């Protein structure tokens, strides 16, 4: 495997997405509880929306022909609030009507109240229409938003507030969704300590545990955290076997390089198979993809991320998030990138696809964090996103570069 050329970012992503199999289990959940879930099947409307012709305005509903000469004075024998059904409108009359109320039979236009003058007379209410309406004016037609039988939400839709409102508008009290992904995580490295513990000589705090768990929570995953695993082949194999039971995906951080103390690769090969390793990306070259377990038994996909915190963060955004989207039943949707002006110089090209931490400045350009090292986690907090810099490319001030904001990559949507 060492002799193979490194995959490009696009090749690696295509490989991952081609291997992903969406979870099959479907749950019916109340629409009120479905926020953040992924829809399993197309949802059709059983009714028109709106279900009847109704008014967009408070005002008076009329026959346009009765107002054609301008300044028409019409008796007002009825009042129609929203939720009430009016009587058929007789020729030569108007009805007081309120936003959302059903248009009565015989009427074909609404005149907003600002263009009307109401009077009370001995014979009853009268309105003067100071406008010449056109037929259909200020009327919402039945079905103009949604037609009965149409697909309002396709399978694979991430249900957000607006999708839930749309489902509710056609009376869907529950929705079929794919069950949440079950993801196991663990971390390798005898040098790792947890915040709150004394920091021994040569030790570092395990920041990746907090970063990766936060990223997975943002994607709506159910997480099992196996913590820090001792740096031995046997301990790594034992944890992989345990994690394969009842989980869809195993994610590790650290131990995916080629050192004598890097046990992830041989452990994965012993407990399953390694399908991909090393990508032409900076930061994050040693990213591993495989499967643990086999057919007919416990099975989980495996993604091994680098141990350097920025490498782990960037490779998660580039590869793990789209893979999780596919497992969740969503279509591939690359994050939106924007061409923006570089207000810095990057004179040294790299043979790998670089992802540089940058942020927007007040002049509408991009500033670069001064230290792009793979261990400099402050760059991910300081920055607004990543510059996608192709292999072999230098950057001069004024060049246009592709910028991907973090908010395009941190969540499932």
C-alpha positions in Angstrom: 0.0 0.0 0.0 2.9 2.4 0.6 3.9 2.2 -3.0 0.5 3.4 -4.3 0.2 7.1 -5.2 -1.8 9.2 -2.8 -5.4 9.8 -3.7 -6.5 13.3 -4.5 -9.1 14.9 -2.3 -11.8 14.3 -4.9 -10.7 10.7 -5.5 -10.8 10.0 -1.8 -14.2 11.6 -1.3 -15.7 9.7 -4.3 -14.3 6.4 -2.9 -15.8 7.1 0.5 -19.2 8.1 -0.8 -19.3 5.1 -3.1 -18.7 2.8 -0.2 -21.3 4.3 2.1 -24.5 2.4 2.7 -27.4 4.4 4.3 -28.8 3.0 7.5 -31.9 0.9 6.7 -33.9 1.3 9.9 -36.8 3.7 9.7 -38.6 5.3 12.7 -41.9 7.2 12.8 -41.5 10.3 15.0 -43.9 13.1 15.8 -43.4 16.0 13.5 -42.8 18.2 16.6 -39.9 15.9 17.5 -38.4 15.5 14.1 -36.1 18.5 14.0 -32.6 17.6 12.7 -33.7 14.1 11.5 -33.4 12.8 7.9 -36.6 12.0 6.0 -36.7 8.3 4.9 -39.5 8.5 2.2 -41.1 11.1 0.0 -43.9 13.0 1.7 -47.0 13.9 -0.4 -49.6 16.5 0.4 -53.2 15.1 0.8 -54.7 18.6 0.3 -54.3 21.8 -1.5 -52.6 24.7 0.3 -54.3 27.0 0.8 -57.4 24.7 0.9 -59.7 27.5 -0.4 -59.6 30.9 -2.0 -58.9 33.4 0.7 -57.9 37.0 1.2 -54.4 38.3 1.7 -55.7 41.6 3.2 -58.1 43.0 5.6 -60.7 44.9 3.5 -63.8 44.4 1.5 -64.6 41.6 -0.9 -66.5 42.6 -4.0 -67.4 41.8 -7.5 -64.9 43.7 -9.7 -67.6 44.5 -12.2 -69.6 46.4 -9.5 -66.6 48.7 -9.0 -65.6 49.3 -12.6 -66.8 52.9 -12.8 -64.8 53.9 -9.7 -66.1 55.4 -6.4 -68.7 52.7 -6.0 -70.9 52.8 -2.9 -72.0 49.3 -1.9 -74.1 48.0 1.0 -72.2 45.7 3.4 -74.7 43.1 4.6 -72.1 40.6 6.1 -68.8 40.4 7.9 -66.5 37.4 7.3 -63.7 36.8 9.9 -61.0 34.2 9.3 -62.3 30.7 10.1 -65.9 31.6 9.2 -67.8 30.8 5.9 -69.6 33.7 4.4 -72.9 33.8 2.5 -72.7 34.0 -1.4 -72.0 37.6 -2.3 -75.0 39.2 -4.0 -74.5 41.5 -7.0 -74.1 45.1 -6.0 -72.9 44.4 -2.5 -69.6 44.1 -0.6 -68.6 42.1 2.5 -66.2 43.1 5.3 -63.4 40.5 5.3 -60.3 39.8 7.3 -57.0 38.3 6.4 -57.2 34.5 5.8 -60.9 34.4 5.5 -62.5 32.4 2.7 -63.7 34.2 -0.4 -67.5 33.8 -0.6 -69.1 32.5 -3.8 -69.8 35.2 -6.3 -66.9 37.5 -5.2 -63.8 37.9 -7.3 -61.7 40.7 -5.8 -60.6 42.2 -2.4 -60.0 45.9 -1.9 -57.7 46.7 1.0 -59.3 48.7 3.8 -57.0 51.7 3.2 -58.8 52.3 -0.1 -62.3 52.1 1.4 -64.4 54.5 3.5 -67.0 52.8 5.7 -70.2 54.6 6.7 -73.1 53.7 8.9 -76.5 54.7 7.6 -80.1 54.2 8.7 -80.4 51.4 6.1 -77.2 49.7 7.3 -73.4 49.7 6.7 -72.2 51.1 3.4 -68.7 51.2 2.0 -67.3 53.6 -0.7 -64.7 51.8 -2.8 -62.0 54.4 -3.9 -60.3 51.9 -6.2 -61.0 50.1 -9.4 -60.0 46.5 -8.6 -59.1 43.8 -11.1 -60.5 40.3 -10.8 -58.3 38.2 -8.5 -56.8 41.2 -6.7 -55.5 40.3 -3.2 -56.9 36.8 -3.4 -54.8 33.7 -2.6 -56.0 30.9 -4.9 -56.7 27.4 -3.5 -53.6 25.2 -4.2 -51.4 28.1 -5.3 -48.7 27.0 -2.8 -49.2 23.2 -2.8 -51.3 20.9 -4.9 -52.8 17.8 -3.4 -50.8 14.7 -4.5 -47.5 16.7 -5.0 -44.3 15.8 -3.2 -43.6 18.4 -0.7 -40.5 16.9 1.0 -38.4 14.3 -0.9 -36.6 11.4 0.8 -33.2 12.4 2.1 -34.3 15.9 3.3 -32.8 17.2 6.5 -35.7 18.3 8.5 -35.3 21.9 9.8 -37.8 24.3 11.2 -39.1 25.3 7.8 -39.6 21.7 6.7 -41.4 20.9 9.9 -43.7 23.9 9.3 -44.4 22.7 5.8 -45.2 19.2 6.9 -47.6 20.6 9.5 -49.2 22.9 7.0 -50.6 19.8 5.2 -51.5 18.0 8.4 -48.6 15.5 8.8 -48.5 14.7 12.5 -45.7 12.3 12.2 -42.8 11.6 9.8 -40.8 8.5 8.8 -37.1 9.2 9.4 -33.9 7.1 9.3 -32.7 6.3 12.8 -29.8 8.3 14.1 -26.3 7.1 13.2 -24.5 5.3 16.0 -20.9 6.3 16.1 -18.1 5.0 18.3 -15.0 7.0 19.0 -11.7 6.4 20.7 -8.3 8.0 21.0 -4.8 6.5 21.0 -1.7 7.8 22.5 0.0 7.1 25.9 0.9 10.8 26.0 -2.8 11.9 26.2 -4.3 13.2 29.4 -7.7 14.5 30.2 -8.3 18.1 31.3 -8.5 18.2 35.1 -5.7 15.6 35.5 -2.1 16.5 36.3 0.0 16.9 33.2 3.0 14.6 33.5 6.3 15.3 31.6 5.8 14.6 27.9 2.0 14.5 28.2 -0.6 16.6 26.4 -4.3 17.2 27.0 -6.6 15.3 24.7 -8.2 18.2 22.7 -9.4 15.9 19.9 -11.8 14.2 22.2 -13.7 17.4 22.7 -13.4 18.6 19.1 -14.6 15.4 17.5 -17.4 14.8 20.0 -18.7 18.3 19.3 -18.5 17.8 15.6 -20.4 14.5 15.8 -23.1 16.1 18.1 -23.5 18.8 15.4 -24.3 16.1 12.9 -27.0 14.5 15.1 -25.1 11.3 15.9 -25.6 9.0 18.9 -22.1 8.7 20.3 -20.3 6.0 22.3 -17.0 7.3 23.6 -14.4 4.6 24.5 -12.0 7.3 25.7 -8.2 6.9 25.5 -7.0 3.4 24.5 -3.5 2.2 25.5 -0.9 2.3 22.8 -0.8 -1.5 22.2 -1.9 -3.5 19.3 -4.0 -5.8 21.4 -5.8 -3.0 23.2 -6.6 -1.4 19.8 -7.9 -4.6 18.4 -10.1 -5.3 21.4 -11.6 -1.8 21.3 -12.3 -2.1 17.5 -14.1 -5.4 18.1 -16.2 -3.9 20.9 -17.0 -0.8 18.9 -18.1 -2.8 15.9 -21.0 -4.2 17.9 -24.1 -2.0 17.5 -22.4 0.9 15.7 -22.5 2.1 12.1 -19.1 3.9 12.2 -16.0 3.9 14.3 -13.8 7.0 14.3 -10.4 7.1 15.9 -7.8 9.9 16.3 -4.1 9.2 16.3 -2.0 6.1 15.5 -2.7 6.1 11.7 0.9 6.9 10.7 3.7 4.4 10.1 5.6 4.6 13.4 6.3 1.6 15.6 3.8 2.9 18.1 1.0 3.5 15.5 -1.2 0.5 15.8 -4.4 1.5 14.0 -3.4 0.2 10.6 -2.4 -3.3 11.7 -5.3 -3.5 14.1 -7.8 -2.6 11.4 -6.2 -5.1 9.0 -6.4 -7.8 11.6 -10.1 -7.1 12.6 -11.4 -6.2 9.1 -9.8 -4.6 6.1 -8.2 -1.3 5.2 -9.6 0.2 2.0 -7.9 3.5 1.8 -4.9 5.2 3.4 -3.0 8.4 2.7 -4.5 11.3 0.8 -2.8 14.2 -0.9 -4.2 16.8 1.5 -2.5 19.2 3.8 -3.1 19.1 6.7 -4.2 15.5 7.2 -2.3 13.1 4.8 -2.6 9.9 7.0 -6.4 9.3 6.9 -7.5 5.7 7.0 -10.8 4.2 5.8 -11.8 0.6 6.2 -14.4 -1.8 7.7 -14.4 -3.8 11.0 -16.0 -7.2 11.1 -17.4 -9.1 8.2 -20.5 -10.3 6.5 -23.0 -12.0 8.7 -21.5 -10.6 11.9 -20.8 -7.3 13.6 -19.9 -4.7 11.1 -19.0 -1.0 11.2 -17.2 1.3 8.9 -13.9 2.7 10.1 -12.3 6.2 9.7 -9.0 6.8 11.3 -8.1 10.5 11.6 -4.6 12.0 12.2 -3.7 12.8 15.8 -2.6 16.4 15.1 -5.6 18.5 16.2 -5.9 20.7 13.1 -5.4 17.7 10.8 -8.1 15.9 12.7 -10.4 18.8 12.5 -9.9 19.5 8.8 -10.1 15.9 7.6 -13.4 15.5 9.6 -14.9 18.5 7.8 -13.6 17.3 4.3 -14.3 13.6 4.6 -16.2 12.5 7.7 -19.0 14.9 7.4 -19.9 14.0 3.8 -19.6 10.3 4.6 -21.9 10.7 7.6 -24.4 12.6 5.4 -24.4 9.6 3.0 -24.8 7.1 5.8 -27.7 9.2 7.1 -29.5 8.9 3.7 -28.7 12.3 2.3 -27.3 13.1 -1.1 -23.8 14.5 -1.6 -23.9 18.3 -1.3 -20.4 19.8 -1.3 -20.1 22.9 0.9 -20.6 26.2 -1.0 -17.3 27.9 -1.8 -16.9 31.6 -2.6 -14.2 33.3 -4.7 -12.7 36.0 -2.6 -9.6 38.2 -2.8 -6.4 37.1 -0.9 -4.9 39.9 1.0 -1.7 37.9 1.7 1.1 36.0 0.0 1.6 32.3 0.0 4.7 31.9 -2.1 5.5 28.2 -1.5 3.4 25.7 -3.4 2.8 22.2 -2.1 2.2 19.1 -4.1 -0.8 18.4 -1.9 -4.2 20.1 -1.9 -3.8 22.6 1.0 -6.6 23.9 3.2 -5.5 27.1 4.8 -7.1 28.7 7.8 -8.2 32.3 7.0 -10.8 34.9 7.9 -12.6 37.7 6.3 -11.3 41.2 6.8 -13.2 44.6 6.8 -12.0 45.3 3.3 -13.9 42.2 1.9 -10.7 40.1 1.4 -9.1 37.3 3.3 -6.3 37.3 5.9 -4.3 34.2 6.6 -3.4 32.9 10.0 0.3 33.3 10.3 1.1 29.8 11.5 -0.5 27.1 9.4 1.0 24.2 11.4 -1.1 21.1 11.9 -0.9 21.4 15.7 -2.0 25.1 15.9 -5.6 24.7 17.0 -5.9 28.5 17.6 -6.0 28.9 13.8 -9.4 27.1 13.8 -10.8 29.4 16.4 -9.4 32.6 14.8 -10.4 31.6 11.3 -13.8 31.9 9.6 -13.1 29.0 7.2 -10.7 27.3 4.9 -9.0 28.3 1.6 -9.0 25.4 -0.8 -5.6 25.8 -2.5 -5.0 23.3 -5.3 -1.7 21.4 -5.5 1.2 23.3 -6.9 -0.4 26.7 -6.6 1.1 29.8 -5.0 -1.0 32.8 -3.9 -0.2 36.4 -4.4 -2.0 39.4 -2.9 -5.0 40.2 -5.1 -5.5 36.6 -6.3 -9.0 35.1 -6.2 -9.1 32.0 -4.0 -11.9 29.5 -3.1 -13.0 30.1 0.5 -15.3 27.6 2.3 -16.8 29.1 5.5 -16.8 26.9 8.5 -20.6 27.3 8.9 -20.9 25.4 5.6 -19.1 22.4 7.0 -19.9 22.1 10.7 -23.5 20.9 10.5 -25.5 18.2 8.7 -27.3 20.7 6.4 
